[in-house]
C-alpha cells in the first residue's frame, strides 16, 4: 500500500501546534521523560515523512528511467530494422553478383575447354602438315641431279621461280601454324587463370554473403528482444484514474458482447451445417451439370459416328453400282471428250488467276477440277458418267470415315470413363449431404483450433502483473508479433461482432465456433471480415496492431501484439489448453 505524504504532513503540523500551545508552566510540570517521548514521536514522524518522500522520488526516478529505456529500445528497434533492411539489400546484391560470377565461371570453363580442344586438334594438324611438307621435299630431292645437277633438273622440270615459291609458301605456312598453335596455348592458359580468379572472387563474395546473413540473423534476434522488451514494458506501466476507467469500459463492452452471444452460440452448429449443406448441394449441382454435358457429348459423337457409317455404306454401294454398270454406256466416249474439254477450260481459268487461285473462288474451282479429274479416271475405265459422279461424291463424303469412327469410339470410351468417375463423385457428395443433414452439431467433438499468429507470449492467462497495472484480470494471452501481421481464425465459425475503435479506441473481432466455443482477437489494426460472415478454418480475418497511437491499439498496450481470448459457453478458458502445443 503506498504511503500518503499528505497525512504525514498533517500529523507533523499537529505535533508542532501541540508544542506551541502548551503553557510554560505545563512544560515545567511535565517530567523529562514525557518531553523526551514527545520529541521522539516528532523525530519518528519527521524521519518517516523524509523516507516516504525519498521512496516516492526514487520510484518516480525509476519510472522515468524505465520510460527512457523503453523509448531507447524503440529507437534501437527502429535503427535495427533499418540496418537489417540495408543488410537484406546488400545480401540481394551479393547474391546477384555471385549468380553472375557463376555464369562467368561457367563461360570461362567452356572457353578454356574450347581453346584446349582447338589446341589439341591444331597440334595434330601441325604435326601432320610438317610431315607432309617433309615428304614433298624428300620426294623432290629423290628425283635429284641428272646431267647438270639439281638446278638443271629443276629447270627441266619447270620454272625455277615456281619451285622456290612453293618452298617459301610451305615454310611460311609452317611458321604461321606454329605461331597460331602458340597463341592458342596462351589463350588456354589465360582462360584457366581467368576461371581461377573468378572462383576466388566468388569465394570472397560467398564469405561476405555468409557474414551479412550472420549479421542479419543477429540483428533479427536483437529486434525480437527489443520488441519483446517494449511489449513487456506494460508490467511497470502506471495508468491514471481516467486511463483505468477507459480500460474498464473497453473491457466491459467486449465482455458484454461475449455474454450476449451465449444464447446465439447454440445456433452456430446448425448455421455451419446449413452452410456446409449449401456448399455440398452447389458442388453436386455442378457435377450433375458436368455429367449431363458429358452425356450430351457422347450422344453427339454417336450421332456423328452413325452418320459416318451411313456415308461409308453409301460409298460402298456407289462403288458396287458403278462396277455393275461398267461398259454399259455406248456413248461414253463422247461424254469423256466433253468432260476433258470442261477440265481444259477450268485449267486455263486457274492459270489466268495466277496467285489469285489461292483465294476462295480459286479454291472452289480447284476442288471442282479435282472432282472432274477423278470422275474422268473412272469413266475411262468404262464406268458411266452418272455412276462415276455418284461414286466420287460418295467416296469424298465418306473420306476418312473409318479413322474418324475409330476416333469417335475412343472419345466415347474416354468420356464414359469420366462419367463413371463423376458418378462415384456424385454418389459421395449425396452421401455427404445425407450425413450432414443427419448431423446434430458434432456434439462432444470440439473444433480443431490453430494459432492465429506465431510469436512469443508477453502476457499469460490470469497474469498477476496485468491486474496490478490495469486493475482487472487478464483472461487471455498476448502474442508479440509485428504490426500488420496477418491474423487467422483459430477455427471455422461465424463473425458475431467487429469493433473499430478508431485512432484512440480498442478494436477487436468476436467469432463464434461450434459447440459453444468463441474467440476474441484484440488490438487489430484492420478488420477483413464483417458481422455475419462465415469463416473458414485458417482464414485471414485481420491485420494485427497494438503499436501505441495506431488504429485500434486502445489505451492498454505498449507495443505490437495480438490479444487472444477463448471462451466456452460464455466462460473464459486458457487458450493454451485448447491451442496446439
C-alpha positions in Angstrom: 0.0 0.0 0.0 1.6 3.3 -1.0 2.3 5.8 1.8 0.2 9.0 1.8 2.5 12.1 2.1 -0.4 14.4 2.9 -1.4 12.6 6.1 2.1 12.6 7.3 2.4 16.4 6.9 -0.8 16.9 8.8 0.5 14.8 11.7 3.8 16.7 11.8 1.9 20.0 11.8 -0.4 18.8 14.6 2.6 17.9 16.8 4.1 21.3 16.2 0.9 23.1 17.2 0.7 21.0 20.3 4.2 22.1 21.3 3.4 25.7 20.6 0.1 25.8 22.6 1.4 24.1 25.8 1.8 26.7 28.6 5.2 27.2 30.0 4.2 26.1 33.5 2.7 22.9 31.9 6.1 22.2 30.5 7.7 22.8 33.7 5.4 20.4 35.5 5.9 17.6 32.9 8.5 15.1 33.6 11.6 15.0 31.4 10.5 11.5 30.3 7.3 12.8 28.8 9.1 15.5 27.0 11.6 13.0 25.6 8.8 10.8 24.4 7.2 13.7 22.5 10.4 14.7 20.9 11.0 11.0 19.9 7.5 10.9 18.3 8.2 14.1 16.4 11.5 12.8 15.2 9.9 9.5 14.1 7.2 11.3 12.1 9.7 13.6 10.5 12.0 10.7 9.6 9.1 8.7 8.2 8.0 11.6 6.0 11.6 12.0 4.8 11.8 8.3 3.9 8.5 8.3 2.2 9.4 11.4 0.2 12.7 9.7 -0.7 10.9 6.5 -1.8 8.5 8.4 -3.9 11.3 10.4 -5.5 13.2 7.1 -6.1 10.1 5.5 -7.6 9.4 8.4 -9.9 13.1 8.4 -10.9 12.9 4.7 -11.6 9.8 5.1 -13.7 11.3 7.9 -15.6 14.5 5.9 -16.2 12.3 2.9 -17.3 10.4 5.1 -19.7 13.7 6.3 -21.1 14.8 2.7 -21.5 11.6 1.9 -23.3 12.0 4.9 -25.6 15.6 4.0 -26.2 14.5 0.4 -27.0 12.0 1.8 -29.5 14.8 3.9 -31.2 17.1 0.9 -31.1 14.4 -1.3 -32.7 13.8 1.2 -35.5 17.5 1.5 -36.1 17.9 -2.3 -36.1 15.0 -2.6 -38.6 16.6 -0.1 -40.9 20.0 -1.8 -40.6 18.5 -5.2 -41.2 16.7 -3.8 -44.3 20.1 -2.4 -45.6 21.8 -5.7 -45.0 19.0 -7.5 -46.8 19.5 -5.2 -49.8 23.3 -5.9 -49.7 22.6 -9.7 -49.4 20.3 -9.4 -52.5 23.1 -7.6 -54.4 25.7 -10.1 -53.4 23.6 -13.0 -54.4 23.1 -11.3 -57.8 26.8 -10.8 -58.2 27.5 -14.4 -57.2 25.0 -15.6 -59.8 26.7 -13.5 -62.4 30.1 -14.8 -61.4 28.9 -18.4 -61.6 27.7 -17.8 -65.1 31.1 -16.2 -66.0 32.9 -19.1 -64.3 30.9 -21.5 -66.4 31.6 -19.4 -69.6 35.3 -19.3 -68.7 35.4 -23.1 -68.3 33.6 -23.6 -71.6 36.1 -21.1 -73.3 39.1 -23.0 -71.8 37.6 -26.3 -73.0 37.1 -24.9 -76.5 40.6 -23.5 -76.7 42.1 -26.7 -75.4 40.2 -28.7 -78.0 41.3 -26.3 -80.7 44.9 -26.5 -79.5 44.8 -30.3 -79.4 43.4 -30.5 -82.9 45.7 -27.9 -84.2 48.7 -29.7 -82.7 47.8 -32.9 -84.6 47.2 -30.9 -87.8 50.5 -29.1 -87.3 52.5 -32.3 -87.0 50.7 -33.8 -90.0 51.4 -30.7 -92.1 55.1 -30.8 -91.2 55.3 -34.4 -92.2 53.5 -33.6 -95.5 56.0 -30.8 -96.3 58.9 -33.0 -95.4 57.6 -35.9 -97.5 57.3 -33.5 -100.5 60.9 -32.3 -100.0 62.1 -35.8 -99.8 60.3 -36.9 -102.9 61.7 -33.9 -104.8 65.2 -34.5 -103.7 65.0 -38.1 -104.7 64.4 -37.1 -108.3 67.8 -35.4 -107.8 70.5 -34.1 -110.1 70.8 -35.7 -113.6 73.1 -34.3 -116.3 73.9 -31.0 -114.7 72.7 -31.2 -111.2 69.7 -30.2 -109.2 69.3 -26.8 -110.8 69.3 -28.2 -114.3 66.9 -30.9 -113.2 64.6 -28.2 -111.8 64.8 -26.2 -115.0 64.0 -29.2 -117.0 61.0 -30.0 -114.7 59.6 -26.5 -114.7 60.1 -22.9 -113.6 62.8 -22.3 -111.0 60.7 -19.4 -109.6 57.7 -21.5 -109.0 59.7 -24.2 -107.2 61.2 -21.6 -104.8 57.8 -20.1 -104.3 56.4 -23.4 -103.2 59.2 -23.9 -100.7 58.8 -20.5 -99.3 55.0 -20.9 -99.1 55.4 -24.2 -97.2 57.9 -22.6 -94.8 55.6 -19.6 -94.2 52.6 -21.9 -93.5 54.6 -23.9 -91.0 55.6 -20.8 -89.2 52.1 -19.4 -89.2 50.5 -22.5 -87.9 53.2 -22.8 -85.3 52.6 -19.2 -84.2 48.8 -19.9 -84.1 49.3 -23.0 -82.0 51.4 -21.0 -79.6 48.7 -18.3 -79.4 46.0 -20.9 -78.7 48.2 -22.2 -75.9 48.4 -18.7 -74.4 44.6 -18.5 -74.7 44.1 -21.8 -72.9 46.4 -20.5 -70.0 44.6 -17.1 -69.8 41.2 -18.8 -69.8 42.4 -21.1 -66.9 43.8 -18.1 -65.0 40.5 -16.1 -65.6 38.5 -19.1 -64.3 40.6 -19.4 -61.2 40.4 -15.7 -60.5 36.6 -15.7 -60.9 36.4 -18.6 -58.5 38.5 -16.7 -56.0 36.2 -13.6 -56.3 33.1 -15.8 -56.0 34.6 -17.4 -52.8 35.2 -13.9 -51.4 31.6 -12.8 -52.2 30.3 -16.0 -50.7 32.2 -15.4 -47.5 30.8 -11.8 -47.5 27.3 -13.1 -48.1 27.6 -15.5 -45.2 28.9 -12.7 -43.0 26.0 -10.5 -44.0 23.5 -13.3 -43.4 25.0 -13.8 -39.9 24.7 -10.1 -39.2 21.1 -10.2 -40.4 20.4 -13.1 -38.0 22.0 -11.2 -35.1 20.0 -8.1 -35.9 16.8 -10.1 -36.1 17.5 -11.5 -32.7 18.2 -8.0 -31.3 15.0 -6.7 -32.9 12.9 -9.6 -31.4 14.4 -8.9 -27.9 13.7 -5.1 -28.2 10.2 -5.8 -29.4 9.5 -8.2 -26.6 11.0 -5.8 -24.0 8.8 -2.9 -25.4 5.7 -5.0 -25.4 6.5 -6.4 -21.9 7.0 -2.9 -20.5 3.3 -2.7 -19.6 4.2 -4.6 -16.4 5.7 -1.3 -15.0 3.2 1.0 -16.6 1.3 3.3 -14.3 -2.1 4.3 -15.5 -4.1 7.4 -14.4 -7.6 7.0 -13.0 -9.0 8.2 -16.3 -7.0 5.6 -18.2 -8.1 2.8 -15.8 -11.7 3.8 -16.4 -11.2 3.8 -20.1 -9.7 0.3 -19.9 -12.6 -0.9 -17.7 -15.1 0.5 -20.2 -13.4 -1.2 -23.2 -13.1 -4.5 -21.3 -16.7 -4.3 -20.1 -18.0 -3.6 -23.6 -16.1 -6.6 -25.0 -17.3 -8.9 -22.3 -20.9 -7.7 -22.7 -20.7 -8.8 -26.3 -19.4 -12.2 -25.2 -22.2 -12.7 -22.7 -24.9 -11.6 -25.2 -23.5 -14.1 -27.7 -24.0 -17.1 -25.4 -27.6 -17.7 -26.4 -26.7 -17.4 -30.1 -23.9 -20.0 -29.8 -26.4 -22.8 -29.8 -27.3 -21.9 -33.4 -23.7 -22.0 -34.6 -23.7 -25.7 -35.3 -26.9 -25.5 -37.4 -25.7 -22.4 -39.2 -22.4 -24.0 -40.1 -24.2 -27.3 -41.1 -26.5 -25.4 -43.4 -23.6 -23.6 -44.9 -21.9 -26.9 -45.5 -25.0 -28.3 -47.0 -25.4 -25.4 -49.3 -21.8 -25.9 -50.5 -22.3 -29.6 -51.0 -25.5 -29.1 -52.9 -23.8 -26.5 -55.1 -20.9 -28.8 -55.8 -23.4 -31.6 -56.5 -25.3 -29.4 -59.0 -22.1 -28.5 -60.8 -21.1 -32.2 -61.1 -24.6 -33.2 -62.3 -24.4 -30.5 -65.0 -20.9 -31.7 -65.9 -22.2 -35.2 -66.1 -25.1 -34.1 -68.4 -22.6 -32.3 -70.6 -20.6 -35.5 -70.9 -23.7 -37.5 -71.8 -24.6 -34.9 -74.4 -21.1 -35.1 -75.9 -21.4 -38.9 -76.1 -24.8 -38.6 -77.8 -23.5 -36.1 -80.3 -20.4 -38.3 -81.1 -22.6 -41.4 -81.5 -24.8 -39.5 -83.9 -21.8 -38.4 -86.0 -20.4 -42.0 -85.9 -23.7 -43.3 -87.2 -23.8 -40.7 -90.0 -20.3 -41.6 -91.0 -21.1 -45.3 -91.1 -24.1 -44.5 -93.3 -21.9 -42.4 -95.6 -19.4 -45.3 -95.7 -22.1 -47.7 -96.6 -23.4 -45.3 -99.3 -19.9 -45.1 -100.8 -19.6 -48.9 -100.9 -23.0 -49.2 -102.6 -22.0 -46.5 -105.1 -18.8 -48.4 -105.9 -20.8 -51.6 -106.4 -23.3 -49.8 -108.6 -20.5 -48.3 -110.7 -18.9 -51.6 -111.2 -22.1 -53.2 -112.2 -22.7 -50.6 -114.9 -19.2 -50.8 -116.3 -19.1 -50.8 -120.1 -22.9 -50.4 -120.5 -22.9 -46.8 -121.9 -22.3 -46.9 -125.6 -21.9 -43.1 -125.9 -19.4 -42.9 -123.0 -16.6 -41.8 -125.3 -18.5 -38.6 -126.3 -19.1 -37.8 -122.6 -15.4 -38.4 -121.9 -14.5 -35.9 -124.6 -16.9 -33.3 -123.2 -15.5 -33.8 -119.7 -12.0 -33.4 -121.0 -12.9 -30.1 -122.6 -14.5 -28.9 -119.4 -11.4 -29.8 -117.5 -9.2 -27.9 -120.0 -11.3 -24.8 -119.7 -11.1 -24.9 -115.9 -7.3 -25.4 -116.0 -7.0 -22.3 -118.3 -9.1 -20.3 -115.8 -6.8 -21.3 -113.0 -3.7 -20.2 -115.0 -5.3 -16.8 -115.6 -5.9 -16.4 -111.9 -2.3 -16.9 -111.0 -1.7 -16.2 -107.3 -5.4 -15.4 -107.0 -6.1 -19.2 -107.3 -5.4 -19.4 -103.6 -8.4 -17.2 -102.8 -11.9 -18.6 -102.2 -13.1 -18.6 -105.9 -9.9 -20.3 -107.0 -10.2 -22.9 -104.3 -13.7 -23.7 -105.3 -12.6 -24.0 -109.0 -9.7 -26.3 -108.0 -12.0 -28.5 -105.9 -14.4 -28.8 -108.9 -11.5 -29.6 -111.2 -10.2 -32.4 -108.9 -13.7 -33.9 -108.8 -13.9 -33.9 -112.6 -10.5 -35.5 -113.0 -11.4 -38.3 -110.6 -14.7 -38.8 -112.4 -12.8 -38.9 -115.7 -10.5 -41.6 -114.5 -13.5 -43.8 -113.6 -15.2 -43.1 -116.9 -12.1 -44.1 -118.8 -12.4 -47.4 -117.1 -15.8 -47.9 -118.6 -18.0 -46.6 -115.8 -21.0 -44.5 -116.9 -20.8 -40.7 -116.2 -23.6 -40.7 -113.6 -22.4 -43.7 -111.8 -18.8 -42.3 -111.8 -20.1 -39.0 -110.4 -22.1 -40.7 -107.7 -19.1 -42.8 -106.7 -16.8 -39.8 -106.4 -19.3 -37.9 -104.4 -20.0 -40.8 -102.0 -16.3 -41.5 -101.6 -15.5 -37.9 -100.8 -18.2 -37.7 -98.2 -17.1 -40.9 -96.6 -13.4 -40.0 -96.9 -11.6 -40.8 -93.6 -14.8 -42.2 -92.1 -13.1 -45.3 -90.7 -10.4 -43.2 -89.0 -13.0 -40.8 -87.6 -15.3 -43.6 -86.4 -12.3 -45.1 -84.5 -11.5 -41.6 -83.0 -15.1 -41.2 -82.0 -15.1 -44.6 -80.4 -12.0 -43.7 -78.4 -13.6 -40.4 -77.4 -16.8 -42.1 -76.2 -14.7 -44.6 -74.2 -12.7 -41.7 -72.5 -15.9 -39.7 -71.8 -17.6 -42.8 -70.4 -14.7 -43.3 -68.0 -15.0 -39.7 -66.9 -18.8 -40.3 -66.5 -18.1 -43.3 -64.3 -15.8 -41.3 -62.1 -18.3 -38.5 -62.0 -21.0 -41.0 -60.9 -18.7 -42.1 -58.0 -18.1 -38.4 -57.0 -21.8 -37.6 -57.2 -22.6 -40.6 -55.0 -20.0 -39.5 -52.4 -21.5 -36.0 -52.5 -25.0 -37.3 -52.0 -23.8 -39.5 -49.0 -22.0 -36.4 -47.6 -25.2 -34.4 -47.9 -27.3 -37.2 -46.3 -24.8 -37.5 -43.4 -24.7 -33.7 -42.9 -28.5 -33.5 -42.8 -28.5 -36.1 -40.0 -25.8 -34.2 -38.0 -26.9 -32.8 -34.7 -23.9 -30.5 -34.3 -20.9 -32.8 -33.7 -21.8 -32.9 -30.0 -18.9 -34.0 -27.9 -16.4 -33.1 -30.7 -14.7 -29.8 -30.1 -13.5 -27.7 -33.1 -9.9 -28.1 -34.3 -8.0 -25.0 -33.3 -4.8 -23.4 -34.6 -2.7 -20.5 -33.6 -3.8 -17.2 -35.1 -0.3 -15.8 -35.3 3.1 -17.1 -34.2 5.3 -15.3 -31.6 6.5 -15.2 -28.0 3.9 -14.7 -25.2 4.3 -11.4 -23.4 1.3 -11.9 -21.0 -0.3 -15.2 -20.0 -3.7 -16.3 -18.9 -4.6 -14.7 -15.5 -1.3 -12.9 -15.4 -0.9 -11.4 -11.9 1.1 -8.4 -13.1 -1.7 -7.4 -15.6 -4.2 -7.0 -12.8 -1.8 -4.8 -10.8 -1.3 -2.5 -13.8 -4.7 -2.4 -15.4 -6.9 -3.2 -12.4 -8.6 -6.3 -14.0 -8.0 -10.0 -14.6 -6.2 -10.9 -17.8 -8.4 -13.7 -19.3 -6.3 -14.0 -22.5 -2.8 -14.5 -23.9 -0.8 -11.7 -25.6 1.3 -12.8 -28.5 4.1 -10.5 -29.6 4.0 -10.1 -33.4 5.0 -7.4 -35.9 2.5 -4.6 -36.6 0.3 -5.5 -39.6 0.9 -9.3 -39.5 -2.0 -11.5 -40.9 -4.3 -12.8 -38.2 -6.0 -16.1 -39.0 -9.2 -17.5 -37.4 -8.4 -20.3 -34.9 -11.3 -22.4 -36.3 -14.3 -22.2 -38.6 -17.2 -20.1 -37.3 -19.5 -17.1 -37.7 -18.5 -13.4 -37.0 -20.6 -12.0 -34.2 -19.0 -8.6 -33.8 -16.4 -6.3 -35.4 -15.5 -3.3 -33.3 -13.5 -0.5 -34.9 -12.1 1.6 -32.0 -10.6 4.2 -34.3 -7.4 6.1 -33.6 -7.8 6.0 -29.8 -10.1 3.1 -29.0 -9.8 -0.7 -28.8 -10.6 -2.7 -31.9 -11.5 -6.4 -31.8 -13.2 -9.2 -33.7 -15.5 -11.7 -32.0 -16.2 -15.1 -33.7 -18.5 -17.9 -32.6 -17.4 -21.5 -33.2 -19.0 -25.0 -32.9 -20.1 -26.5 -29.6 -20.2 -23.2 -27.6 -16.7 -22.0 -28.3 -15.9 -18.4 -29.2 -12.7 -16.4 -29.8 -11.8 -12.7 -29.5 -8.9 -11.0 -31.3 -7.9 -7.7 -29.8 -5.8 -4.7 -30.9 -6.4 -5.4 -34.6 -5.4 -2.6 -36.9 -7.6 -3.6 -39.8 -10.5 -6.0 -39.9 -11.1 -8.0 -43.1 -14.4 -9.5 -42.2 -17.8 -8.2 -41.1 -20.6 -9.3 -38.8 -22.4 -12.4 -40.1 -19.6 -13.7 -42.3 -19.0 -17.4 -42.3 -15.3 -18.0 -41.5 -13.2 -20.9 -42.8 -10.5 -22.7 -40.8 -7.3 -20.7 -41.1 -8.9 -17.8 -43.0 -7.2 -14.4 -42.6 -9.6 -12.2 -40.7 -7.5 -9.1 -39.8 -4.1 -7.4 -39.6 -2.5 -7.2 -36.1 -1.9 -4.0 -34.3 -1.1 -2.9 -30.8 1.5 -0.2 -31.6 0.8 2.7 -29.3 -1.0 5.5 -31.1 -2.1 3.4 -34.0 -5.7 2.4 -35.1 -7.4 0.0 -32.7 -4.5 -0.2 -30.2 -6.5 1.3 -27.3 -5.1 2.6 -24.0 -3.7 -0.7 -22.6 -0.8 -1.5 -24.9 2.9 -0.6 -25.1 3.9 -2.5 -28.3 2.7 -4.5 -31.3 0.9 -7.8 -30.2 -2.3 -9.8 -30.6 -4.7 -10.2 -27.6 -6.4 -13.6 -27.9 -9.3 -14.7 -25.7 -11.1 -18.1 -26.0 -14.5 -18.8 -24.3 -16.5 -22.0 -23.8 -20.2 -21.5 -23.2 -19.5 -17.9 -22.2 -16.7 -18.7 -19.7 -13.1 -17.9 -20.4 -10.7 -20.8 -20.8 -6.9 -20.7 -21.0 -6.1 -20.5 -24.8 -3.0 -22.7 -24.1 -5.4 -25.5 -23.1 -7.0 -25.8 -26.5 -4.4 -24.5 -28.9 -1.9 -27.0 -30.3 1.4 -27.4 -28.3 
